[in-house]
Amino acid sequence: MDGVEIRLKTDDELKTMLLALKKEAFNLRFQQASGQLENTARMRAVKRDVARIKTIAAERRRAQAGRGESDE
């Protein structure tokens, strides 16, 4: 998933995606600990997707805060 796709999503969709990715990351860690993980590259991809979503969400919060101050 790339940044362009993520930026097109609403805040609620981002929260839902973030929750799903965190669950997937937990399951992947569990599989790795039990020796059942086959696709180790997926762990890295999930971590990066989580970071992308968090970064874009933080950018949106900063933009909202900046707009809120200039309206006064």
N, CA, C and O atoms as CSV, one atom per row, in Angstrom:
chain,resi,resn,atom,element,x,y,z
A,1,MET,N,N,0.853,-1.172,0.000
A,1,MET,CA,C,0.000,0.000,0.000
A,1,MET,C,C,0.901,1.238,0.000
A,1,MET,O,O,1.871,1.311,0.755
A,2,ASP,N,N,0.572,2.200,-0.846
A,2,ASP,CA,C,1.411,3.393,-0.904
A,2,ASP,C,C,0.708,4.587,-0.266
A,2,ASP,O,O,-0.477,4.526,0.061
A,3,GLY,N,N,1.451,5.659,-0.099
A,3,GLY,CA,C,0.934,6.845,0.572
A,3,GLY,C,C,-0.244,7.473,-0.137
A,3,GLY,O,O,-1.135,8.026,0.508
A,4,VAL,N,N,-0.260,7.395,-1.463
A,4,VAL,CA,C,-1.355,8.000,-2.225
A,4,VAL,C,C,-2.680,7.317,-1.881
A,4,VAL,O,O,-3.692,7.987,-1.676
A,5,GLU,N,N,-2.669,6.001,-1.819
A,5,GLU,CA,C,-3.884,5.250,-1.461
A,5,GLU,C,C,-4.356,5.629,-0.058
A,5,GLU,O,O,-5.551,5.800,0.179
A,6,ILE,N,N,-3.420,5.757,0.853
A,6,ILE,CA,C,-3.765,6.047,2.242
A,6,ILE,C,C,-4.330,7.453,2.367
A,6,ILE,O,O,-5.286,7.672,3.111
A,7,ARG,N,N,-3.755,8.399,1.653
A,7,ARG,CA,C,-4.227,9.787,1.731
A,7,ARG,C,C,-5.655,9.947,1.205
A,7,ARG,O,O,-6.351,10.885,1.594
A,8,LEU,N,N,-6.094,9.055,0.336
A,8,LEU,CA,C,-7.443,9.135,-0.215
A,8,LEU,C,C,-8.508,8.638,0.769
A,8,LEU,O,O,-9.700,8.867,0.561
A,9,LYS,N,N,-8.086,7.971,1.823
A,9,LYS,CA,C,-9.017,7.411,2.804
A,9,LYS,C,C,-9.440,8.463,3.818
A,9,LYS,O,O,-8.722,9.432,4.066
A,10,THR,N,N,-10.610,8.258,4.397
A,10,THR,CA,C,-11.089,9.153,5.445
A,10,THR,C,C,-10.423,8.783,6.773
A,10,THR,O,O,-9.770,7.746,6.891
A,11,ASP,N,N,-10.600,9.647,7.758
A,11,ASP,CA,C,-10.011,9.375,9.076
A,11,ASP,C,C,-10.562,8.090,9.680
A,11,ASP,O,O,-9.817,7.321,10.288
A,12,ASP,N,N,-11.860,7.851,9.519
A,12,ASP,CA,C,-12.453,6.626,10.062
A,12,ASP,C,C,-11.897,5.389,9.363
A,12,ASP,O,O,-11.647,4.369,10.006
A,13,GLU,N,N,-11.706,5.478,8.060
A,13,GLU,CA,C,-11.132,4.348,7.327
A,13,GLU,C,C,-9.698,4.086,7.771
A,13,GLU,O,O,-9.270,2.935,7.865
A,14,LEU,N,N,-8.961,5.159,8.044
A,14,LEU,CA,C,-7.588,4.988,8.527
A,14,LEU,C,C,-7.560,4.293,9.881
A,14,LEU,O,O,-6.722,3.424,10.120
A,15,LYS,N,N,-8.476,4.676,10.764
A,15,LYS,CA,C,-8.536,4.029,12.084
A,15,LYS,C,C,-8.838,2.545,11.944
A,15,LYS,O,O,-8.245,1.712,12.629
A,16,THR,N,N,-9.770,2.224,11.047
A,16,THR,CA,C,-10.136,0.823,10.818
A,16,THR,C,C,-8.954,0.048,10.247
A,16,THR,O,O,-8.672,-1.070,10.678
A,17,MET,N,N,-8.263,0.644,9.276
A,17,MET,CA,C,-7.093,-0.015,8.680
A,17,MET,C,C,-5.994,-0.212,9.712
A,17,MET,O,O,-5.351,-1.260,9.755
A,18,LEU,N,N,-5.786,0.798,10.540
A,18,LEU,CA,C,-4.743,0.715,11.561
A,18,LEU,C,C,-5.038,-0.412,12.545
A,18,LEU,O,O,-4.143,-1.171,12.916
A,19,LEU,N,N,-6.278,-0.517,12.958
A,19,LEU,CA,C,-6.659,-1.586,13.876
A,19,LEU,C,C,-6.437,-2.956,13.241
A,19,LEU,O,O,-5.914,-3.866,13.885
A,20,ALA,N,N,-6.837,-3.102,11.975
A,20,ALA,CA,C,-6.658,-4.380,11.281
A,20,ALA,C,C,-5.176,-4.724,11.124
A,20,ALA,O,O,-4.784,-5.880,11.290
A,21,LEU,N,N,-4.362,-3.734,10.807
A,21,LEU,CA,C,-2.926,-3.985,10.649
A,21,LEU,C,C,-2.273,-4.346,11.974
A,21,LEU,O,O,-1.380,-5.194,12.014
A,22,LYS,N,N,-2.704,-3.717,13.051
A,22,LYS,CA,C,-2.143,-4.056,14.362
A,22,LYS,C,C,-2.505,-5.487,14.751
A,22,LYS,O,O,-1.688,-6.207,15.325
A,23,LYS,N,N,-3.729,-5.891,14.437
A,23,LYS,CA,C,-4.122,-7.282,14.706
A,23,LYS,C,C,-3.283,-8.242,13.873
A,23,LYS,O,O,-2.838,-9.280,14.363
A,24,GLU,N,N,-3.071,-7.881,12.604
A,24,GLU,CA,C,-2.261,-8.738,11.739
A,24,GLU,C,C,-0.829,-8.823,12.258
A,24,GLU,O,O,-0.228,-9.897,12.250
A,25,ALA,N,N,-0.283,-7.700,12.706
A,25,ALA,CA,C,1.079,-7.699,13.245
A,25,ALA,C,C,1.170,-8.609,14.475
A,25,ALA,O,O,2.144,-9.344,14.642
A,26,PHE,N,N,0.156,-8.551,15.322
A,26,PHE,CA,C,0.134,-9.424,16.503
A,26,PHE,C,C,0.131,-10.890,16.075
A,26,PHE,O,O,0.885,-11.703,16.609
A,27,ASN,N,N,-0.724,-11.217,15.107
A,27,ASN,CA,C,-0.801,-12.600,14.642
A,27,ASN,C,C,0.512,-13.056,14.006
A,27,ASN,O,O,0.926,-14.202,14.181
A,28,LEU,N,N,1.161,-12.159,13.269
A,28,LEU,CA,C,2.438,-12.509,12.658
A,28,LEU,C,C,3.507,-12.744,13.724
A,28,LEU,O,O,4.306,-13.673,13.610
A,29,ARG,N,N,3.523,-11.906,14.755
A,29,ARG,CA,C,4.493,-12.110,15.847
A,29,ARG,C,C,4.228,-13.437,16.548
A,29,ARG,O,O,5.162,-14.151,16.913
A,30,PHE,N,N,2.969,-13.757,16.732
A,30,PHE,CA,C,2.599,-15.022,17.369
A,30,PHE,C,C,3.072,-16.200,16.517
A,30,PHE,O,O,3.620,-17.169,17.041
A,31,GLN,N,N,2.859,-16.113,15.203
A,31,GLN,CA,C,3.309,-17.184,14.303
A,31,GLN,C,C,4.824,-17.312,14.315
A,31,GLN,O,O,5.360,-18.420,14.283
A,32,GLN,N,N,5.518,-16.166,14.363
A,32,GLN,CA,C,6.969,-16.212,14.382
A,32,GLN,C,C,7.473,-16.878,15.661
A,32,GLN,O,O,8.412,-17.673,15.621
A,33,ALA,N,N,6.862,-16.560,16.772
A,33,ALA,CA,C,7.285,-17.132,18.052
A,33,ALA,C,C,7.051,-18.636,18.102
A,33,ALA,O,O,7.808,-19.371,18.735
A,34,SER,N,N,5.999,-19.085,17.431
A,34,SER,CA,C,5.694,-20.515,17.455
A,34,SER,C,C,6.352,-21.268,16.294
A,34,SER,O,O,6.187,-22.481,16.162
A,35,GLY,N,N,7.097,-20.542,15.455
A,35,GLY,CA,C,7.816,-21.193,14.364
A,35,GLY,C,C,6.961,-21.513,13.155
A,35,GLY,O,O,7.362,-22.326,12.323
A,36,GLN,N,N,5.802,-20.902,13.035
A,36,GLN,CA,C,4.899,-21.210,11.931
A,36,GLN,C,C,4.898,-20.144,10.838
A,36,GLN,O,O,4.208,-20.302,9.831
A,37,LEU,N,N,5.649,-19.073,11.014
A,37,LEU,CA,C,5.642,-17.968,10.059
A,37,LEU,C,C,6.414,-18.363,8.806
A,37,LEU,O,O,7.584,-18.738,8.880
A,38,GLU,N,N,5.746,-18.276,7.648
A,38,GLU,CA,C,6.388,-18.637,6.388
A,38,GLU,C,C,6.873,-17.393,5.636
A,38,GLU,O,O,7.971,-17.395,5.080
A,39,ASN,N,N,6.063,-16.338,5.616
A,39,ASN,CA,C,6.404,-15.143,4.859
A,39,ASN,C,C,6.890,-14.058,5.821
A,39,ASN,O,O,6.102,-13.246,6.308
A,40,THR,N,N,8.187,-14.057,6.084
A,40,THR,CA,C,8.736,-13.106,7.045
A,40,THR,C,C,8.729,-11.672,6.509
A,40,THR,O,O,8.749,-10.723,7.292
A,41,ALA,N,N,8.700,-11.512,5.221
A,41,ALA,CA,C,8.681,-10.169,4.624
A,41,ALA,C,C,7.373,-9.450,4.925
A,41,ALA,O,O,7.321,-8.220,4.908
A,42,ARG,N,N,6.330,-10.200,5.197
A,42,ARG,CA,C,5.036,-9.578,5.494
A,42,ARG,C,C,5.101,-8.780,6.788
A,42,ARG,O,O,4.420,-7.762,6.918
A,43,MET,N,N,5.907,-9.223,7.748
A,43,MET,CA,C,6.045,-8.482,9.007
A,43,MET,C,C,6.575,-7.079,8.737
A,43,MET,O,O,6.072,-6.101,9.290
A,44,ARG,N,N,7.576,-6.988,7.899
A,44,ARG,CA,C,8.173,-5.691,7.564
A,44,ARG,C,C,7.157,-4.808,6.839
A,44,ARG,O,O,7.061,-3.613,7.119
A,45,ALA,N,N,6.410,-5.387,5.920
A,45,ALA,CA,C,5.419,-4.626,5.158
A,45,ALA,C,C,4.322,-4.088,6.077
A,45,ALA,O,O,3.881,-2.950,5.916
A,46,VAL,N,N,3.885,-4.893,7.029
A,46,VAL,CA,C,2.837,-4.470,7.952
A,46,VAL,C,C,3.341,-3.336,8.834
A,46,VAL,O,O,2.628,-2.357,9.055
A,47,LYS,N,N,4.562,-3.460,9.337
A,47,LYS,CA,C,5.133,-2.402,10.172
A,47,LYS,C,C,5.212,-1.085,9.404
A,47,LYS,O,O,4.907,-0.023,9.947
A,48,ARG,N,N,5.618,-1.159,8.156
A,48,ARG,CA,C,5.738,0.054,7.350
A,48,ARG,C,C,4.369,0.660,7.041
A,48,ARG,O,O,4.215,1.882,7.026
A,49,ASP,N,N,3.379,-0.197,6.796
A,49,ASP,CA,C,2.030,0.311,6.550
A,49,ASP,C,C,1.480,1.014,7.790
A,49,ASP,O,O,0.839,2.060,7.687
A,50,VAL,N,N,1.735,0.435,8.955
A,50,VAL,CA,C,1.303,1.065,10.208
A,50,VAL,C,C,1.971,2.435,10.347
A,50,VAL,O,O,1.318,3.413,10.708
A,51,ALA,N,N,3.258,2.500,10.065
A,51,ALA,CA,C,3.984,3.766,10.167
A,51,ALA,C,C,3.441,4.796,9.186
A,51,ALA,O,O,3.306,5.971,9.528
A,52,ARG,N,N,3.128,4.359,7.961
A,52,ARG,CA,C,2.568,5.285,6.972
A,52,ARG,C,C,1.244,5.867,7.446
A,52,ARG,O,O,1.015,7.073,7.351
A,53,ILE,N,N,0.377,5.001,7.956
A,53,ILE,CA,C,-0.931,5.457,8.412
A,53,ILE,C,C,-0.781,6.430,9.582
A,53,ILE,O,O,-1.443,7.467,9.619
A,54,LYS,N,N,0.091,6.095,10.536
A,54,LYS,CA,C,0.301,6.982,11.682
A,54,LYS,C,C,0.866,8.327,11.246
A,54,LYS,O,O,0.479,9.363,11.788
A,55,THR,N,N,1.769,8.327,10.282
A,55,THR,CA,C,2.372,9.565,9.795
A,55,THR,C,C,1.322,10.450,9.134
A,55,THR,O,O,1.261,11.650,9.400
A,56,ILE,N,N,0.509,9.868,8.285
A,56,ILE,CA,C,-0.519,10.650,7.584
A,56,ILE,C,C,-1.567,11.159,8.566
A,56,ILE,O,O,-2.039,12.288,8.431
A,57,ALA,N,N,-1.934,10.349,9.544
A,57,ALA,CA,C,-2.891,10.789,10.555
A,57,ALA,C,C,-2.318,11.960,11.365
A,57,ALA,O,O,-3.043,12.902,11.686
A,58,ALA,N,N,-1.036,11.906,11.690
A,58,ALA,CA,C,-0.398,12.997,12.435
A,58,ALA,C,C,-0.341,14.262,11.590
A,58,ALA,O,O,-0.542,15.362,12.105
A,59,GLU,N,N,-0.070,14.116,10.302
A,59,GLU,CA,C,-0.056,15.277,9.407
A,59,GLU,C,C,-1.423,15.947,9.382
A,59,GLU,O,O,-1.526,17.173,9.418
A,60,ARG,N,N,-2.463,15.137,9.322
A,60,ARG,CA,C,-3.826,15.676,9.300
A,60,ARG,C,C,-4.146,16.398,10.605
A,60,ARG,O,O,-4.770,17.459,10.592
A,61,ARG,N,N,-3.719,15.826,11.733
A,61,ARG,CA,C,-3.975,16.474,13.023
A,61,ARG,C,C,-3.251,17.813,13.113
A,61,ARG,O,O,-3.812,18.795,13.601
A,62,ARG,N,N,-2.008,17.853,12.644
A,62,ARG,CA,C,-1.256,19.110,12.652
A,62,ARG,C,C,-1.907,20.150,11.748
A,62,ARG,O,O,-1.963,21.330,12.094
A,63,ALA,N,N,-2.393,19.717,10.604
A,63,ALA,CA,C,-3.050,20.641,9.680
A,63,ALA,C,C,-4.331,21.189,10.302
A,63,ALA,O,O,-4.626,22.376,10.165
A,64,GLN,N,N,-5.089,20.339,10.980
A,64,GLN,CA,C,-6.319,20.777,11.651
A,64,GLN,C,C,-5.992,21.765,12.762
A,64,GLN,O,O,-6.680,22.773,12.918
A,65,ALA,N,N,-4.966,21.489,13.521
A,65,ALA,CA,C,-4.586,22.370,14.619
A,65,ALA,C,C,-4.123,23.721,14.076
A,65,ALA,O,O,-4.413,24.762,14.666
A,66,GLY,N,N,-3.414,23.706,12.970
A,66,GLY,CA,C,-2.955,24.935,12.367
A,66,GLY,C,C,-4.094,25.778,11.834
A,66,GLY,O,O,-4.076,27.002,11.964
A,67,ARG,N,N,-5.074,25.144,11.241
A,67,ARG,CA,C,-6.238,25.861,10.724
A,67,ARG,C,C,-7.087,26.399,11.856
A,67,ARG,O,O,-7.666,27.478,11.731
A,68,GLY,N,N,-7.173,25.680,12.945
A,68,GLY,CA,C,-7.968,26.105,14.072
A,68,GLY,C,C,-7.431,27.364,14.712
A,68,GLY,O,O,-8.208,28.200,15.173
A,69,GLU,N,N,-6.124,27.518,14.752
A,69,GLU,CA,C,-5.513,28.699,15.357
A,69,GLU,C,C,-5.673,29.917,14.467
A,69,GLU,O,O,-5.832,31.022,14.986
A,70,SER,N,N,-5.640,29.767,13.158
A,70,SER,CA,C,-5.717,30.925,12.271
A,70,SER,C,C,-7.146,31.463,12.142
A,70,SER,O,O,-7.333,32.591,11.685
A,71,ASP,N,N,-8.147,30.688,12.531
A,71,ASP,CA,C,-9.541,31.120,12.440
A,71,ASP,C,C,-9.901,32.105,13.525
A,71,ASP,O,O,-10.890,32.827,13.395
A,72,GLU,N,N,-9.129,32.156,14.590
A,72,GLU,CA,C,-9.481,32.998,15.735
A,72,GLU,C,C,-9.236,34.453,15.497
A,72,GLU,O,O,-9.489,35.274,16.379
